[in-house]
C-alpha cells in the first residue's frame, strides 16, 4: 500500500486548482444558497429492511441505456442483504438477484453495497455490458452481463474471484471490505473498478479480467486518504467515527474523458485525483469540505453515535452537510456537464461544473407526484433522452420513503426505494 504525496497542482490541469491534501478551506464560513426544488416523476416499490421484507435496503443505483431501443433501458439498484433489483423506465421491478450464501456457518453472507456499469467489455468473442457490484459481505466484486434481448442480468462472476482487501475469511468477517465503487474504461480499452474499503480511508483500483468466459479482477493500485488534518489555526482535527473505524469513502465516480476520480469521504469532504493506466497519478486534492470540518465531536457510547459540539464550530467547513455520499456526472459533451454530489445531512444535492469544478447550484428532491428523497446514499444520471425523460434520467436513493408503512408491532417499517427524475434541469446548472 502506498501513500501519494505529489504536489496537488500537478494533479488535474484541466480543473481548478484545489487545496493541498492536508489544507483546509478559507476560514470564513461558506454561504449556502436555498436549494432549488425538483420533483420525481416515478418511484420504485418500497423495500423493507426487516425480516418480512427480506432485509432489503435500497442503496445505490446505476442506469443502463439499451443500445438499440431506449425504451428498453434499465435501472439496476443494490438492496444490501436483499441483493440486486432491476427496474424498467416506469420504475417497475423486472428482476431480483439474490446475494451469495455465507461460505461457512460463522461467516458473513453476501451484502451488495454499490453498483456501476462497464460497457463494451470483451467477454469471450463478443463485447458485452456489465453491472459490477461490491459485495461488502464477502469482500468481493461480482459481475452480471446485461442481455439486450431479454433485458435480464446474468451472473458471469468467476467462481474463484479473490478478496478485494482481506487476506483471509476471518478478516472478511470483520467487515472492512469492498464498499464504494466507480468503474472506468481507459483509452486503451482496459476496464477498472475504483473500490473503497469500509471503515477505512483506503481506496483500491482493480483491473477487470476475462477468464474462460467469466470475469475476475486483479489489484493494480492503492491510496489512503488523510484521516487527520491541520486546521488554519494550527490545531489538529480528526472526524469522529465509531471506535476503531476510520473516515470511510463511499461515493465514487470516474470522469471517462479525463480519468479524473472523485471520492466522497463521508465525514471529511469531496476529493479528486486522476487515473493514468489504472494507477493514481497524483495526491488527492480537496474540492470541498463538509460543514462540520474542524468542529469538535466525540463518540457517545450510550447514544452509540458521535455527538458534535456545534457551538464550538471554528468556521473552517464548506457547504456539504455530512455525510457526503453519492456522486454522479451528467455528461452533456466530451468535457461539459455537471457533477452531482449528495449532501446527506441536509437532504440536498450540490452541483459543480464538470470542466472547471466551479460550484453551480444546489437542489432538493421534494414531494410532488411521489414523495421526495431524504438521506440519499447513491445517485446515477445519464443525459441521453429516454422515454418519459427528455432531458435524461436522474435516479436517486431515498433513505426514508413515505408515507410510512406500519409493521405488525405498529411501528414504522424501515422503508427505502429510488426516485426517477427528468435530468434536464441539470443543464441549467441549478
C-alpha positions, 0 to 999 in steps of 0.5 A: 500500500502506498501513500501519494504525496505529489504536489496537488497542482500537478494533479488535474490541469484541466480543473481548478486548482484545489487545496493541498491534501492536508489544507483546509478551506478559507476560514470564513464560513461558506454561504449556502444558497436555498436549494432549488426544488425538483420533483420525481416523476416515478418511484420504485416499490418500497423495500423493507429492511426487516425480516418480512421484507427480506432485509432489503435496503435500497442503496445505490443505483446505476442506469443502463441505456439499451443500445438499440431501443431506449425504451428498453433501458434499465435501472439496476439498484443494490438492496444490501442483504436483499441483493440486486433489483432491476427496474424498467423506465416506469420504475417497475421491478423486472428482476431480483438477484439474490446475494451469495450464501455465507461460505461457512456457518460463522461467516458473513453472507453476501451484502451488495453495497454499490453498483456501476456499469462497464460497457463494451467489455470483451467477454469471450468473442463478443463485447458485452455490458456489465453491472459490477457490484461490491459485495461488502459481505464477502469482500468481493466484486461480482459481475452480471452481463446485461442481455439486450434481448431479454433485458435480464442480468446474468451472473458471469462472476468467476467462481474463484474471484479473490478478496478485494482487501482481506487476506483471509475469511476471518478478516472478511468477517470483520467487515472492512471490505469492498464498499464504494465503487466507480468503474472506468474504461481507459483509452486503451480499452482496459476496464477498472473498478475504483473500490473503497474499503469500509471503515477505512480511508483506503481506496483500491483500483482493480483491473477487470479480467476475462477468464474462460468466459467469466470475469475476475479482477486483479489489484493494480493500485492503492491510496489512503486518504488523510484521516487527520488534518491541520486546521488554519489555526494550527490545531489538529482535527480528526472526524469522529467515527465509531471506535476503531473505524476510520473516515470511510469513502463511499461515493465514487465516480470516474470522469471517462474523458479525463480519468479524473476520480472523485471520492466522497469521504463521508465525514471529511469532504469531496476529493479528486485525483486522476487515473493514468493506466489504472494507477493514481497519478497524483495526491488527492486534492480537496474540492470541498469540505463538509460543514462540520470540518474542524468542529469538535465531536466525540463518540457517545457510547450510550447514544452509540453515535458521535455527538458534535459540539456545534457551538464550538464550530471554528468556521473552517467547513464548506457547504456539504452537510455530512455525510457526503455520499453519492456522486454522479456526472451528467455528461452533456459533451466530451468535457461539459456537464455537471457533477452531482454530489449528495449532501446527506445531512441536509437532504440536498444535492450540490452541483459543480461544473464538470470542466472547471469544478466551479460550484453551480447550484444546489437542489432538493428532491421534494414531494410532488407526484411521489414523495421526495428523497431524504438521506440519499446514499447513491445517485446515477444520471445519464443525459441521453433522452429516454422515454418519459425523460427528455432531458435524461434520467436522474435516479436517486436513493431515498433513505426514508420513503413515505408515507410510512408503512406500519409493521405488525408491532405498529411501528414504522417499517424501515422503508427505502426505494429510488426516485426517477427524475427528468435530468434536464434541469441539470443543464441549467446548472441549478 
